[in-house]
Protein backbone atom coordinates (compact mmCIF):
# COMPACT_ATOMS: atom_id res chain seq x y z
CA UNK A 1 0.00 0.00 0.00
CA UNK A 2 1.39 3.41 -0.95
CA UNK A 3 1.66 6.14 1.66
CA UNK A 4 -0.34 9.34 1.33
CA UNK A 5 2.89 11.16 0.49
CA UNK A 6 3.60 8.71 -2.35
CA UNK A 7 0.05 9.05 -3.69
CA UNK A 8 0.33 12.84 -3.58
CA UNK A 9 3.63 12.66 -5.47
CA UNK A 10 2.08 10.31 -8.04
CA UNK A 11 -0.84 12.68 -8.55
CA UNK A 12 1.58 15.57 -9.06
CA UNK A 13 3.59 13.51 -11.54
CA UNK A 14 0.45 12.57 -13.46
CA UNK A 15 -0.64 16.21 -13.61
CA UNK A 16 2.77 17.23 -14.93
CA UNK A 17 2.77 14.40 -17.45
CA UNK A 18 -0.73 15.32 -18.63
CA UNK A 19 0.24 18.97 -18.99
CA UNK A 20 3.28 17.99 -21.06
CA UNK A 21 1.23 15.57 -23.12
CA UNK A 22 -1.39 18.22 -23.84
CA UNK A 23 1.27 20.56 -25.14
CA UNK A 24 3.05 17.86 -27.18
CA UNK A 25 0.47 15.08 -27.62
CA UNK A 26 3.15 12.77 -26.26
CA UNK A 27 0.70 10.03 -25.28
CA UNK A 28 -0.45 9.56 -28.88
CA UNK A 29 3.16 8.89 -29.88
CA UNK A 30 3.98 6.49 -27.05
CA UNK A 31 4.31 2.76 -27.68
CA UNK A 32 1.03 0.86 -27.45
CA UNK A 33 2.18 -1.08 -24.38
CA UNK A 34 2.90 2.14 -22.48
CA UNK A 35 -0.47 3.61 -23.43
CA UNK A 36 -2.19 0.43 -22.26
CA UNK A 37 -0.33 0.55 -18.95
CA UNK A 38 -1.30 4.20 -18.45
CA UNK A 39 -4.94 3.44 -19.22
CA UNK A 40 -4.97 0.50 -16.79
CA UNK A 41 -3.47 2.71 -14.08
CA UNK A 42 -6.05 5.42 -14.76
CA UNK A 43 -8.88 2.90 -14.53
CA UNK A 44 -7.53 1.56 -11.26
CA UNK A 45 -7.48 5.09 -9.82
CA UNK A 46 -11.02 5.69 -11.12
CA UNK A 47 -12.31 2.54 -9.45
CA UNK A 48 -10.50 3.24 -6.16
CA UNK A 49 -11.60 6.86 -5.88
MIDOMI-572525 format. One line per 4 residues: for each residue x, z, y of N, C-alpha, C. Coordinates in nm, 3 decimals, m for minus. Layout:
! MIDOMI-572525
X Z Y X Z Y X Z Y; ...
This chain:
! MIDOMI-572525
0.085 0.000 m0.119 0.000 0.000 0.000 0.089 0.000 0.126; 0.060 m0.087 0.219 0.139 m0.095 0.341 0.099 0.017 0.437; 0.196 0.063 0.514 0.166 0.166 0.614 0.095 0.101 0.733; 0.035 0.185 0.815 m0.034 0.133 0.934 0.065 0.059 1.025
0.187 0.112 1.032 0.289 0.049 1.116 0.323 m0.091 1.063; 0.331 m0.105 0.929 0.360 m0.235 0.871 0.245 m0.332 0.895; 0.122 m0.280 0.882 0.005 m0.369 0.905 0.000 m0.414 1.049; 0.033 m0.322 1.142 0.033 m0.358 1.284 0.139 m0.466 1.310
0.256 m0.448 1.248 0.363 m0.547 1.266 0.320 m0.682 1.208; 0.253 m0.679 1.093 0.208 m0.804 1.031 0.106 m0.873 1.121; 0.015 m0.795 1.178 m0.084 m0.855 1.268 m0.015 m0.919 1.388; 0.084 m0.849 1.444 0.158 m0.906 1.557 0.226 m1.035 1.517
0.289 m1.034 1.398 0.359 m1.154 1.351 0.262 m1.270 1.333; 0.145 m1.241 1.279 0.045 m1.346 1.257 0.000 m1.403 1.391; m0.022 m1.314 1.488 m0.064 m1.361 1.621 0.042 m1.453 1.681; 0.168 m1.411 1.668 0.277 m1.493 1.723 0.286 m1.627 1.650
0.270 m1.622 1.518 0.277 m1.745 1.440 0.162 m1.838 1.477; 0.042 m1.781 1.496 m0.073 m1.863 1.532 m0.054 m1.924 1.669; 0.001 m1.846 1.762 0.024 m1.899 1.897 0.123 m2.016 1.891; 0.230 m1.999 1.814 0.328 m2.106 1.799 0.267 m2.228 1.732
0.184 m2.202 1.630 0.123 m2.312 1.557 0.026 m2.389 1.645; m0.045 m2.316 1.732 m0.139 m2.384 1.822 m0.063 m2.477 1.916; 0.053 m2.430 1.962 0.127 m2.514 2.056 0.193 m2.632 1.985; 0.230 m2.614 1.855 0.305 m2.718 1.786 0.231 m2.778 1.667
0.118 m2.722 1.631 0.047 m2.762 1.508 0.140 m2.754 1.388; 0.217 m2.645 1.383 0.315 m2.626 1.277 0.247 m2.621 1.141; 0.133 m2.551 1.133 0.070 m2.528 1.003 0.035 m2.661 0.936; m0.009 m2.758 1.013 m0.045 m2.888 0.956 0.075 m2.956 0.893
0.195 m2.922 0.940 0.316 m2.988 0.889 0.387 m2.907 0.782; 0.334 m2.789 0.750 0.398 m2.705 0.649 0.373 m2.764 0.510; 0.457 m2.726 0.413 0.431 m2.768 0.276 0.297 m2.713 0.227; 0.236 m2.784 0.134 0.103 m2.745 0.086 0.105 m2.605 0.028
0.212 m2.569 m0.044 0.218 m2.438 m0.108 0.216 m2.326 m0.004; 0.286 m2.348 0.108 0.290 m2.248 0.214 0.152 m2.233 0.279; 0.087 m2.348 0.302 m0.047 m2.343 0.361 m0.142 m2.267 0.270; m0.133 m2.294 0.140 m0.219 m2.226 0.043 m0.195 m2.076 0.048
m0.067 m2.037 0.052 m0.033 m1.895 0.055 m0.088 m1.830 0.182; m0.077 m1.899 0.294 m0.130 m1.845 0.420 m0.281 m1.830 0.413; m0.348 m1.927 0.356 m0.494 m1.922 0.344 m0.536 m1.807 0.254; m0.465 m1.789 0.141 m0.497 m1.679 0.050 m0.480 m1.545 0.120
m0.372 m1.533 0.199 m0.347 m1.408 0.271 m0.458 m1.384 0.373; m0.499 m1.488 0.443 m0.605 m1.476 0.542 m0.736 m1.432 0.477; m0.765 m1.491 0.360 m0.888 m1.453 0.290 m0.884 m1.309 0.244; m0.767 m1.264 0.201 m0.753 m1.126 0.156 m0.781 m1.030 0.272
m0.727 m1.064 0.390 m0.748 m0.982 0.509 m0.896 m0.982 0.547; m0.959 m1.101 0.536 m1.102 m1.112 0.569 m1.187 m1.024 0.479; m1.154 m1.027 0.349 m1.231 m0.945 0.254 m1.208 m0.797 0.277; m1.083 m0.758 0.309 m1.050 m0.616 0.324 m1.113 m0.559 0.450
m1.113 m0.640 0.558 m1.160 m0.588 0.686 m1.302 m0.618 0.706
